[in-house]
Amino acid sequence: MGWLIILSNFLAAGIRVIVCLFLISRLLSAKKIEKKSIALALASAAVIAVLASVLALPELYRGILEVVLIAACAIRFQQADSRMSLFMGIFYELSVSFWQFLVAAWLGVIFRSPAFLDDKTVQGQIAVWCLHVFLIALMWYLWKHPNAAAKQARRFITVILFITFLAVVSLSEQTALAIEDDILDTWTILAVVLMTFVLVFNMNRQYQVEKELAKLKSEQVELLERDYTTLNNAYAINAKLFHDFHNHIGVLRQMLSHSRTEEAVRYLDELQMPVKGMADTVWTGDETVDYLINSKSVSAEENGIQYDVQVEFPRQINIRSADLCAILGNLLDNALEAAKQVPDGQQRFIWLVIRRINQMIVIKVENSFLTAPIEQDGRLKTSKEGNGLHGWGLKSAQTAAEKYDGTLQTSYDGNIFRAVATLSY
């Protein structure tokens, strides 16, 4: 029976650690749990279970060892924030211990047996595995629903803690199972502490969201400043050209009236130079879209990238130019960056399609790439080195699209990367 209990404690410890690492990957947006992390967690859990059984360690020491193990694995293998990993580990272990007590106590109340409170008995092991089966089911549900928002998960945890607070308070009113008042008072205080933990965690996540939005705004301002400056310069050059057009006509008339044909041809060639690049220019009627498409065309030509454009853009829309810059500018910038990495001699291309479908605008950008993009927690991660604003392009485009009940979806197949933004106008 002793060895069976040790084996049961080992399996239970392994489940607790793995579930916590999985929750860290979801709630803290860390890397997904990997096989080497699972292997280390199980090996360490086995050591902790054997030490706890052989040395008869109190539950407090066992919990501390598991917290250290969880934080170490999250920091080393999942690249999670050290402070938040430690915070999550402590909160998780306290919550599991709390729920374990409640499950055992209420099973004892239902079956009128105090044996459920002793994990060295068969009844106690039943209580242990009732909780751990629930943990497995929780992890399986979250794994099957990868799009479940972290905000919903935090709300679910808050509701569960409130219910468990009511459950521990209700234990003081029952008479079927004798539980010392000191124990009930301790668990009641712990329930309040856990709810405080949730409050602190939510405040931290809110701070992180606001910090992320501040970076996003900074990136959008940088994009607008760069693109609008160039846009204004381009239109200033065109305005000057057309403003002086009547003067050029007068000069040409004078040359031709004096039969200076060759000189007139040379003069026309000089005039044609700044206008020559406008022959293949795309004109949609929206200055922002025109500039972005045509300026990226110049960059593509300089880097030997085939650049094909098919545009059907509505004349009157309620989409702000700043948001168009954030979406179209970032998608084209990412496409240029990826296509430039394709070696010479291989096909470099960017295909841009903008279509109007009923009251929706669909912007699709396809491009060639050299290496597959890196995915982390279901999101694409920048392959650029260093910190700064790298990696904020798709986030900026996604945020802008959501303002118009839209979405941004990315995929890749073979050597073609595809980004599709939909917006309601």
Buried (B, 14 or more C-beta within 10 A) or exposed (E): EEEEBBEBBBBBBBBBBBBBBBBBBBBBBBBBBBEEBBEBBBEBBBEBBEBBBEEEBEEEEBBBBBBBBBBBBBBEBBEBBEEBBBBBBBBBBBBBBBBBBBBBBBBBBEBEBBBBBBBEBEBBBBBBBBBBEEBBEBBEEBEEEEEBEEEEBBEEBBEBBEEBBEBBEEBEEEEEBEBEEEBBEEBBEBBEEBBEBBEEBBEBBEEBEEEEEEBBEEBBEEBBEEBBEEBEEBEEEEEEBEEEEEEBEEEBEEBEEEEBEEBBEEBEEEBEEEEEEEEEEBEBEBBBBBBBBBBBBEBBEEEEBEBEBEBEBBEEBEBEBBBBBBBBBBBBBBBBBBBBEBEEEEEBBBBBBBEBEEEBBBBBBBBBBBEEBEEBBEEBBBBEEEEEBEBBBBBBBBBBBEBBEBEBEBEBEEBEBBBBBBBBB
